[in-house]
């Protein structure tokens, strides 16, 4: 079943119930059954990790959904009469819309939701979003997107970690990359360079370097023509391999 993002539900509510964005509250009756059932179905397809709000708003969110579902059940069993009771100080759809508008459309997996070891808040957020997008793509069988995004997160994490050591230390690594006889700047590394130097400096263990190297090979399929040249394509296995390498990198860095 395809996941639905909160912004999609908000857009649907705005289209079906234009009053929900600014009020006033409306009387929701059996004539709205189809629309209300559709909204509840969309809400049920949202990933649980995207339900992010205060405790009070979460309670109001759950009660608003329950209010709609109870009214739908009563209209089915007792006849098409009556209206939905107020919810959250307004009608249930207005309450849902207000709270859904707070939810993000992207998330990292809960196990690495904070990445507190990265002090740069902008970089931390960027990597978190890539990790979340990779997992979400995998959940939706979007194998190429998951493989590439996981590889991008691996590269960003290793770049960050190697930036924490001095250039002299990096240059002393046995496999430090060179260009025209001189050591490369960190920003000129490619993913294989990050992996090799990180392994040489014992930032990541050998088994993690092997997994990351395999993920690197599939991540490179994003480049034009490469998939044809090496007769490879992204699949469930490449996605899982890349995500596994990403998890191993995170375990090594925490």
TAFENQUI-V90853 format. One record per pair of residues at least 24 apart in sequence whose ideal C-beta (glycine too) atoms are under 10 Angstrom apart, sorted by the first residue. I is the first residue (numbers start at 1). GAP is how many residues later the second one is. D is the distance in Angstrom with one decimal. If there is no record, write none. Layout:
BEGIN
{{I;GAP;D} {I;GAP;D}}
END
This chain:
BEGIN
{{1;43;9.3} {1;44;6.2} {1;139;9.6} {2;43;6.9} {2;137;10.0} {2;138;6.6} {2;139;9.8} {3;42;6.0} {3;43;6.9} {3;44;5.4} {3;47;8.8} {3;133;6.9} {3;136;6.8} {3;137;6.1} {4;37;8.8} {4;38;5.1} {4;39;7.9} {4;40;8.5} {4;41;4.1} {4;42;5.3} {4;43;8.5} {4;46;9.4} {4;101;10.0} {5;37;9.7} {5;40;9.4} {5;41;7.1} {5;42;8.5} {5;45;7.2} {5;95;10.0} {5;98;8.5} {5;99;8.8} {5;100;4.3} {5;101;8.5} {5;131;9.4} {6;36;9.5} {6;37;8.9} {6;40;6.1} {6;41;9.5} {6;44;5.8} {6;45;8.4} {6;46;9.3} {6;93;9.2} {6;94;4.9} {6;95;7.6} {6;96;8.2} {6;97;3.7} {6;98;7.3} {6;99;6.1} {7;43;9.9} {7;93;8.3} {7;94;8.3} {7;96;8.2} {7;97;9.1} {7;98;5.3} {8;34;6.9} {8;37;9.2} {8;38;8.7} {8;92;9.6} {8;97;8.4} {9;29;9.9} {9;30;6.8} {9;31;9.9} {9;32;9.9} {9;33;4.8} {9;34;6.0} {9;36;8.8} {9;37;6.9} {9;87;7.9} {9;88;8.4} {9;91;5.4} {9;92;9.5} {9;94;8.7} {10;32;9.9} {10;86;8.9} {10;87;6.1} {10;88;9.6} {10;89;9.9} {10;90;5.1} {10;91;5.5} {10;92;9.9} {10;93;8.7} {12;26;7.3} {12;27;6.5} {12;30;6.1} {12;31;9.9} {12;85;9.8} {12;88;9.9} {13;25;10.0} {13;26;6.2} {13;29;8.9} {13;30;9.9} {13;80;6.2} {13;81;8.9} {13;83;6.8} {13;84;4.7} {13;87;7.4} {13;88;9.4} {14;83;7.4} {14;87;9.9} {16;77;8.3} {17;74;8.7} {17;76;5.0} {17;77;8.0} {17;79;9.5} {17;80;7.6} {19;71;9.9} {19;72;8.4} {19;74;8.2} {19;75;7.2} {19;78;9.5} {20;70;8.9} {20;71;8.1} {20;72;9.8} {20;73;5.0} {20;74;4.9} {20;75;9.0} {20;76;7.8} {20;77;4.1} {20;78;8.2} {20;80;9.8} {20;81;9.9} {21;73;8.4} {21;76;6.6} {21;77;8.9} {21;80;8.7} {22;72;9.1} {22;75;10.0} {23;67;7.1} {23;68;9.0} {23;71;6.5} {24;66;8.5} {24;67;9.1} {24;70;8.8} {25;61;7.3} {25;62;9.6} {25;64;8.7} {25;65;4.7} {25;66;4.4} {25;67;9.5} {25;68;9.0} {25;69;5.9} {25;70;9.4} {26;57;9.5} {26;58;9.8} {26;64;9.2} {26;65;5.6} {26;67;7.5} {26;68;7.8} {27;56;5.2} {27;57;8.3} {27;64;7.6} {28;39;9.1} {28;40;7.8} {28;43;7.3} {28;54;10.0} {28;55;5.9} {28;56;4.3} {28;57;9.4} {28;59;9.6} {28;63;5.6} {28;64;6.7} {28;65;6.5} {28;66;9.7} {29;42;8.8} {29;46;8.6} {29;51;8.0} {29;52;8.4} {29;53;7.1} {29;54;4.9} {29;55;7.7} {30;41;8.4} {30;42;9.0} {30;44;9.4} {30;45;4.8} {30;46;9.5} {30;49;8.4} {30;50;3.6} {30;51;7.0} {30;52;7.6} {30;53;8.6} {30;54;9.8} {31;49;8.1} {32;36;9.4} {32;39;9.2} {32;40;9.6} {32;43;9.8} {32;51;9.4} {32;52;8.4} {32;61;8.4} {33;35;9.8} {33;38;8.5} {33;39;6.2} {33;42;6.0} {33;43;8.4} {33;47;7.6} {34;38;9.9} {35;58;8.7} {36;31;9.9} {36;32;5.1} {36;33;8.7} {36;35;7.4} {36;36;6.2} {36;39;9.5} {36;48;7.8} {36;56;8.1} {36;57;7.4} {36;60;9.9} {37;31;8.3} {37;32;8.8} {37;35;5.9} {37;39;10.0} {39;26;8.9} {39;29;7.3} {39;53;9.4} {39;54;7.1} {39;57;7.1} {39;58;9.3} {39;61;9.6} {40;24;9.9} {40;25;6.2} {40;26;9.8} {40;28;5.7} {40;29;6.0} {40;32;7.5} {40;52;9.9} {40;56;9.2} {42;58;9.7} {43;25;9.1} {43;53;7.2} {43;57;7.7} {44;25;9.9} {46;54;8.5} {46;57;7.6} {46;59;9.7} {47;56;9.9} {47;58;9.9} {47;60;7.0} {47;85;9.6} {47;88;9.5} {47;89;7.0} {47;92;7.6} {47;93;9.9} {48;59;9.6} {48;62;9.5} {49;54;9.9} {49;55;9.1} {49;57;9.7} {49;58;4.4} {49;59;8.2} {49;60;7.5} {49;61;6.5} {49;64;8.5} {49;83;7.9} {49;86;8.9} {49;87;8.8} {50;50;9.5} {50;53;5.1} {50;54;6.0} {50;55;7.1} {50;56;8.2} {50;57;5.6} {50;82;9.5} {50;86;9.4} {51;48;9.1} {51;49;9.3} {51;51;9.8} {51;52;6.3} {51;53;9.8} {51;56;9.7} {52;50;7.4} {52;51;5.8} {52;52;6.2} {52;55;7.7} {53;45;10.0} {53;46;5.9} {53;47;9.2} {53;48;10.0} {53;49;5.1} {53;50;6.9} {54;45;9.3} {54;48;8.7} {56;32;9.5} {56;43;9.8} {57;31;8.7} {57;38;9.1} {57;41;8.2} {57;42;4.9} {57;45;6.9} {57;46;9.8} {58;41;8.0} {59;29;8.9} {59;40;10.0} {60;27;7.4} {60;28;4.2} {60;29;8.5} {60;30;9.6} {60;32;9.8} {60;35;5.7} {60;36;8.9} {60;38;8.4} {60;39;6.2} {61;26;9.9} {61;27;8.4} {61;34;7.6} {61;35;6.9} {61;37;9.3} {61;38;4.6} {61;39;7.8} {61;41;9.5} {61;42;9.1} {62;37;9.8} {63;24;5.8} {63;25;6.8} {63;29;8.3} {63;32;8.0} {64;24;5.9} {64;26;9.0} {64;27;8.8} {64;28;4.4} {64;29;7.8} {64;30;8.7} {64;31;4.3} {64;32;4.7} {64;33;9.3} {64;34;9.2} {64;35;7.5} {64;36;9.6} {65;27;7.8} {65;30;9.5} {65;31;7.0} {66;26;8.8} {67;24;8.9} {67;25;4.4} {67;26;9.7} {67;28;8.4} {67;29;9.4} {68;24;5.0} {68;25;7.6} {68;27;9.9} {68;28;7.9} {104;25;9.2} {104;28;8.9} {105;24;9.9} {105;27;9.8} {105;28;9.9} {105;31;9.5} {106;24;9.3} {106;25;9.8} {106;26;5.1} {106;27;6.0} {106;30;7.5} {107;24;9.1} {107;25;4.4} {107;26;8.8} {107;28;8.3} {107;29;7.4} {108;24;3.9} {108;25;8.8} {108;26;9.1} {108;27;7.5} {108;28;9.6} {108;45;9.4} {109;25;9.0} {109;26;5.0} {109;27;9.2} {109;134;9.2} {109;137;9.8} {109;138;8.9} {109;141;9.8} {111;24;9.9} {111;136;8.0} {111;139;8.1} {111;140;9.8} {112;41;9.7} {112;134;8.9} {112;135;8.2} {112;138;5.4} {112;139;9.5} {112;141;9.9} {112;142;8.3} {115;42;8.7} {115;45;9.6} {115;135;8.2} {115;138;9.0} {115;139;9.0} {116;138;9.0} {117;40;9.8} {117;43;9.1} {117;44;9.0} {117;47;9.8} {117;133;9.4} {117;136;6.3} {117;137;6.2} {118;38;9.5} {118;39;8.3} {118;42;6.0} {118;43;9.2} {118;46;9.9} {118;135;8.8} {119;41;9.7} {119;45;9.8} {120;40;7.7} {120;43;9.7} {123;33;7.4} {123;34;9.8} {123;36;9.3} {123;37;6.4} {123;40;9.8} {124;36;9.0} {126;26;9.8} {126;27;9.3} {126;30;7.1} {127;25;8.9} {127;26;5.7} {127;27;9.9} {127;28;9.9} {127;29;5.1} {127;30;6.4} {127;32;10.0} {127;33;7.7} {127;123;9.8} {128;25;9.0} {129;24;9.3} {130;24;9.5} {130;25;9.6} {130;26;6.9} {130;27;9.5} {130;116;9.3} {131;25;9.5} {131;26;9.1} {131;112;9.0} {131;115;6.9} {131;116;9.6} {131;119;8.2} {134;105;8.2} {134;108;7.4} {134;109;6.3} {134;112;7.0} {135;104;9.8} {135;108;6.9} {135;111;9.2} {137;102;7.6} {137;106;9.7} {138;98;8.4} {138;101;5.0} {138;102;7.3} {138;104;8.8} {138;105;6.0} {141;94;9.9} {141;95;7.4} {141;98;8.5} {142;92;9.1} {142;97;8.2} {143;75;9.5} {143;90;8.4} {143;91;4.4} {143;92;5.3} {143;93;5.9} {143;94;8.5} {143;95;6.3} {143;96;4.5} {143;97;9.0} {143;99;9.4} {144;74;9.1} {144;75;9.8} {144;77;7.2} {144;78;7.6} {144;83;9.3} {144;89;7.8} {144;90;3.9} {144;91;8.9} {144;94;8.2} {144;95;8.1} {145;77;9.7} {145;89;8.4} {145;94;8.5} {146;88;7.9} {146;90;9.2} {146;92;8.3} {146;93;4.0} {146;94;8.5} {146;96;6.8} {146;97;6.7} {146;100;10.0} {147;68;7.5} {147;71;5.2} {147;72;6.0} {147;73;9.9} {147;74;7.3} {147;75;8.5} {147;86;9.9} {147;87;4.6} {147;88;8.5} {147;89;9.9} {147;90;9.6} {147;91;4.7} {147;92;5.1} {147;93;9.2} {147;94;7.9} {147;95;4.6} {147;96;8.4} {148;67;10.0} {148;70;8.4} {148;71;5.6} {148;72;9.2} {148;73;7.7} {148;74;4.9} {148;86;7.7} {148;90;9.7} {148;91;9.6} {148;94;8.1} {149;70;8.9} {149;90;9.6} {149;93;8.3} {149;94;9.3} {149;97;9.2} {150;65;6.5} {150;68;9.3} {150;69;7.4} {150;88;9.4} {150;89;7.5} {150;90;9.5} {150;91;8.7} {150;92;3.7} {150;93;5.1} {150;94;8.8} {150;95;7.1} {150;96;4.7} {150;97;9.2} {150;99;9.6} {151;40;6.9} {151;61;8.7} {151;64;5.5} {151;65;6.3} {151;66;9.4} {151;67;7.4} {151;68;2.8} {151;69;8.0} {151;70;9.5} {151;71;8.3} {151;87;9.8} {151;91;5.7} {151;94;8.3} {151;95;8.2} {152;39;9.1} {152;67;7.4} {152;70;9.2} {152;90;9.7} {152;94;9.7} {153;89;9.0} {153;90;9.3} {153;92;9.8} {153;93;5.6} {153;96;8.2} {153;97;8.9} {154;37;7.1} {154;40;8.1} {154;41;8.2} {154;50;10.0} {154;54;9.9} {154;57;9.4} {154;58;5.7} {154;61;6.3} {154;62;7.6} {154;65;7.8} {154;88;7.7} {154;89;9.9} {154;91;6.2} {154;92;5.5} {154;94;9.3} {154;95;5.4} {154;96;9.3} {155;34;8.8} {155;35;8.6} {155;36;4.8} {155;38;10.0} {155;39;6.2} {155;40;9.0} {155;57;9.3} {155;60;9.9} {155;61;8.4} {155;64;8.1} {155;94;9.8} {156;38;9.5} {157;37;8.9} {157;41;9.4} {157;47;9.8} {157;55;9.8} {157;89;7.9} {157;92;5.5} {157;93;7.1} {157;95;9.3} {157;96;6.3} {158;31;8.6} {158;33;7.7} {158;35;9.1} {158;36;3.8} {158;37;6.7} {158;39;8.3} {158;40;5.2} {158;41;9.9} {158;45;7.8} {158;46;7.8} {158;54;7.9} {158;91;7.0} {158;94;9.8} {158;95;8.7} {159;27;6.8} {159;28;7.9} {159;30;7.3} {159;32;9.3} {159;34;9.9} {159;35;6.1} {159;39;9.7} {160;34;9.9} {160;93;8.5} {161;33;8.6} {161;36;9.9} {161;37;6.6} {161;40;9.1} {161;42;5.6} {161;43;8.5} {161;88;8.8} {161;91;8.7} {161;92;5.8} {162;24;5.9} {162;27;7.8} {162;31;9.2} {162;32;6.4} {162;35;6.2} {162;36;6.3} {162;39;7.8} {162;41;7.3} {163;24;9.1} {164;39;9.1} {164;89;10.0} {165;32;9.3} {165;33;9.7} {165;36;6.7} {165;38;8.2} {169;28;9.5} {169;32;6.8} {170;27;5.8} {170;28;9.6} {170;30;9.0} {170;31;7.4} {171;26;9.3} {172;25;9.8} {172;28;8.7} {172;29;8.7} {173;24;4.6} {173;25;8.7} {173;26;8.7} {173;27;3.8} {173;28;5.7} {173;30;10.0} {174;25;9.7} {174;26;5.3} {174;27;9.8} {175;24;8.0} {175;25;5.5} {176;24;7.6} {176;25;9.6} {190;26;8.7} {190;30;9.4} {191;24;8.8} {191;25;4.8} {191;26;9.7} {191;28;7.0} {191;29;8.0} {192;24;5.9} {192;25;9.2} {192;28;9.4} {195;50;9.5} {195;54;9.3} {198;51;8.6} {198;54;8.4} {198;55;9.5} {202;50;9.6} {203;46;9.4} {203;49;6.8} {203;50;7.6} {204;41;9.9} {204;44;7.6} {204;45;6.4} {204;47;9.3} {204;48;4.5} {204;49;8.0} {205;43;8.4} {205;46;9.6} {205;47;6.6} {207;41;7.4} {207;45;9.9} {208;36;9.9} {208;37;7.2} {208;39;9.6} {208;40;4.3} {208;41;6.3} {208;42;9.9} {208;43;7.9} {208;44;5.5} {208;45;9.9} {209;36;9.3} {209;39;9.2} {209;40;9.6} {209;43;9.5} {210;35;8.8} {210;38;9.5} {211;30;7.2} {211;31;8.9} {211;33;6.2} {211;34;4.0} {211;35;9.0} {211;36;9.2} {211;37;5.4} {211;38;8.5} {212;29;10.0} {212;30;9.0} {212;32;9.8} {212;33;4.6} {212;34;8.4} {212;36;7.4} {212;37;6.4} {212;40;9.7} {213;32;8.4} {214;24;8.7} {214;27;5.8} {214;28;8.3} {214;30;9.3} {214;31;6.9} {215;24;9.8} {215;26;5.8} {215;27;4.1} {215;28;8.5} {215;29;8.0} {215;30;4.0} {215;31;7.4} {215;33;9.5} {215;34;9.2} {216;26;8.9} {216;29;8.4} {217;24;9.5} {217;25;9.9} {218;24;6.3} {218;27;9.8} {219;26;9.5}}
END
